[in-house]
């Protein structure tokens, strides 16, 4: 397994990638996402899996103010987690990923 830390800022309601993995290397992952938008905070946990064609995710253990919706997808060899924010207000995402190799 690989432990990865990523962070970034999103300022749009357009679906935006917050991290990506190589689908030829990783089959599943456990993900913790912390989002900060001004004085609103959200933390959630996902498990995600891919079969080479489709991506699946399950969200659980969420706390705080919902700031957007998350989903996973595959394009080529890129397996990514994306967010669609409820507002275009600048939001900082900090993500811890524990990814399990194929």
C-alpha positions as CSV (number, residue, x, y, z in Angstrom):
1,X,0.0,0.0,0.0
2,X,1.1,3.6,-0.6
3,X,0.2,6.5,1.6
4,X,-0.2,9.7,-0.3
5,X,-1.0,13.3,0.8
6,X,-2.4,15.9,-1.6
7,X,-3.9,19.3,-1.2
8,X,-5.4,22.0,-3.5
9,X,-7.9,24.7,-3.8
10,X,-11.1,24.8,-5.9
11,X,-13.1,27.9,-6.7
12,X,-15.8,26.8,-9.1
13,X,-19.0,24.7,-9.2
14,X,-17.7,22.9,-12.3
15,X,-16.6,19.3,-11.5
16,X,-12.9,19.5,-10.6
17,X,-10.4,16.7,-10.0
18,X,-8.8,16.8,-6.5
19,X,-6.5,13.8,-7.0
20,X,-5.6,11.0,-9.4
21,X,-4.1,7.5,-9.3
22,X,-2.7,5.2,-12.0
23,X,-5.4,2.6,-12.6
24,X,-2.7,0.1,-13.8
25,X,-1.0,0.3,-10.4
26,X,-3.8,0.6,-7.8
27,X,-7.0,-1.4,-7.4
28,X,-8.5,0.2,-4.3
29,X,-8.0,3.0,-1.9
30,X,-9.2,4.5,1.4
31,X,-9.5,8.3,1.3
32,X,-10.0,11.0,4.0
33,X,-11.0,14.4,2.6
34,X,-10.9,17.5,4.7
35,X,-12.6,20.6,3.1
36,X,-12.4,24.2,4.4
37,X,-14.5,27.0,3.0
38,X,-14.1,30.1,5.1
39,X,-15.5,29.1,8.5
40,X,-17.3,26.0,7.1
41,X,-15.7,22.6,7.5
42,X,-16.3,19.1,6.2
43,X,-14.5,15.9,6.7
44,X,-15.4,12.6,5.1
45,X,-14.1,9.1,4.4
46,X,-14.4,7.1,1.2
47,X,-13.4,3.6,0.1
48,X,-13.0,3.3,-3.7
49,X,-12.3,0.5,-6.1
50,X,-11.9,0.1,-9.8
51,X,-12.0,-2.9,-12.1
52,X,-10.1,-1.4,-15.1
53,X,-13.2,-0.1,-16.8
54,X,-15.5,1.3,-14.0
55,X,-14.9,3.1,-10.8
56,X,-16.9,2.7,-7.6
57,X,-16.9,4.7,-4.4
58,X,-18.7,4.6,-1.0
59,X,-18.8,7.6,1.3
60,X,-19.2,7.2,5.1
61,X,-18.2,8.8,8.4
62,X,-18.9,12.4,7.3
63,X,-19.0,15.4,9.6
64,X,-19.7,19.1,9.1
65,X,-21.3,21.3,6.5
66,X,-21.7,19.6,3.1
67,X,-19.8,21.7,0.6
68,X,-20.1,19.6,-2.5
69,X,-20.5,16.1,-4.0
70,X,-17.7,13.7,-4.8
71,X,-17.4,11.0,-7.4
72,X,-14.7,8.8,-9.0
73,X,-14.0,8.1,-12.7
74,X,-11.6,6.5,-15.1
75,X,-10.2,8.1,-18.2
76,X,-7.4,6.2,-20.0
77,X,-5.1,5.0,-17.2
78,X,-6.1,7.9,-14.9
79,X,-8.4,7.0,-11.9
80,X,-9.5,10.2,-10.3
81,X,-11.6,11.7,-7.5
82,X,-13.6,14.8,-8.4
83,X,-15.7,17.3,-6.5
84,X,-18.7,19.4,-7.7
85,X,-19.0,22.2,-5.2
86,X,-22.3,23.8,-4.2
87,X,-20.8,27.3,-4.5
88,X,-17.8,28.9,-6.3
89,X,-16.3,30.0,-3.0
90,X,-12.7,29.1,-2.6
91,X,-12.4,25.8,-0.8
92,X,-9.2,24.1,0.3
93,X,-9.0,20.3,0.1
94,X,-6.5,18.2,2.1
95,X,-6.6,14.5,1.2
96,X,-4.9,11.4,2.7
97,X,-5.0,8.4,0.4
98,X,-4.0,4.9,1.3
99,X,-3.9,3.1,-2.0
100,X,-3.6,-0.6,-2.4
101,X,-1.7,-2.0,-5.4
102,X,-3.2,-4.5,-7.8
